[in-house]
Amino acid sequence: MIDAKALRAVCLGFNGATEEFPFPRHPDVSTFKVGGKIFALTTLEAAPLTVSLKCDPELAERLRAAHPEVVPGYHLNKRHWNTVSLDGDLPDRLVLDMIEDSYDLIVASLPRAQRLLLDWPGESRR
């Protein structure tokens, strides 16, 4: 099961990832960003622990239909974001894949120069 410490480590393990607390009215809300854009949003002290992740809209719908732990993004664009409960019912591998997919979606939207600086596998150096 992915706990708060593991979630933080996974998110910060990506090239160029940073953690910020940008909401003064909600100082416990942690955002993980790359290139200044959020790819994961959570309250690490919350129980149950949840994380909101960017997702391809079609995949988001499939994940929600297949897993009750995956719901439309809380306070986010529900077409592009899922909120995932990390209560242990989802396989860790699936959660890790969703986090990586979210990071990749954000990096893919960055300018090419930024993608190259991140040494992102999705960007060739041609």
Buried (B, 14 or more C-beta within 10 A) or exposed (E): EBEBEBBBEBBEEBEBBEBEEEEEEEEEBBBBBBBEEBBBBBBBEEEEBBBBBBBBEEEBBEBBEEBEBBBBBEEBEBEBBBBBBBEEEBEEEBBBEBBBBBBBBBBEEBEEEBBEBBEBEEBEEE
